[in-house]
Amino acid sequence: LRIGDGRRNCDMGPLVTKQHRDKVASYIDVAMADGAKVVVDGRHVKVDGDENGFWLGPTLIDDVPVTSRVYTEEIFGPVLAIVRVKSYEEGLDLINNGAFGNGTAIFTNDGGAARRFQNEVEVGMVGINVPIPVPVAYYSFGGFKDSIFGSSKAYGLQGFGFYTREKAITSRWLDPSHGGINLGFPQN
């Protein structure tokens, strides 16, 4: 992937602030201290952009223990942490028993396994043979459990509704040639 200024046909840009970049990068040291294997380290990436930017390249960490902060916290940066399991059931339990439920994915050629997973997994966004299950804009983005954004989702119909102030108007107009409006009140 080409990392750099988005105006130069790069694949990935900088993180939003220096503080966020440093926080995300700190998880790489945490992973190593916890015995995980850093397969790709994005801290020393060559960039096509200002050297003072908040750059962090894609990072791949394998064999992450479920006790590691790399697993127990949401990183929100270009870091993929791999936790290995021995079975479908063990993987499903791992996801469903976790504190977060933003997004997950399954890669399979088995339609039955895919249907079972989409029905049994407890997360807000599920990808089937799609690595990052962020839906198109007319569906809402968001997760379950501690990954939820509140009572409204970020976009989609709920997002539109959040920024819309609805008003209901009931009106009745009668032809003035009938002698005015009969409001339907009881008369003696």
Steps between C-alpha positions, in 0.01 A plus 500: 500500500617851422480718812489877463319811388159401367531754218785291357314177427604337827309208652502620861547835668610615845320452828296791633741635767849434636347382828281247322787377282718454809224318685436262210875441453538422872292186451784351295729510806218362716456208260872415506508519880202262512673243278320569172688500169523830312496382139478846340603809702353824364705735718786534251301535180630706206247769416421714201427814696624740765731317740331680790165335426336259742599190306454140598503231238299178503601275787434126531531329838456121527437267794357776720407366847141581600640655820697761302375859476548456125200264520300652787497862374372651175804639321343702213809512286671297226575205728368149436528272802459128436378269776510135402228251598464126443133483399197694378341471846813631675515797262130580541529481880805726490309766305172473689664504844708809421411850620483646150282427203583744224581282200620153411548287192498137396675359194349179373373312196235335718168684471360316801789612719457858376125501577560344840767759581292800393215382722705397804765774522422800724646799314355794310671442164577159352712440190473174308810467282541877549790610723359829629121481529420873485163527325405743226360832619131416498560235767601605844858462623556388854550222743350321797609484865779749591545586131163673471483871416190573708133494410571619145738346251755704303317506169224329307136561585575537872765765429263686271227481764738630768562821304138543392238687696168355401178694515147367443242746361128426489300755306148543364391761246140528394361696209395847637181486288360252756477771763828447677665215674292259705736397777277209592425627850169384652220754461174549692 
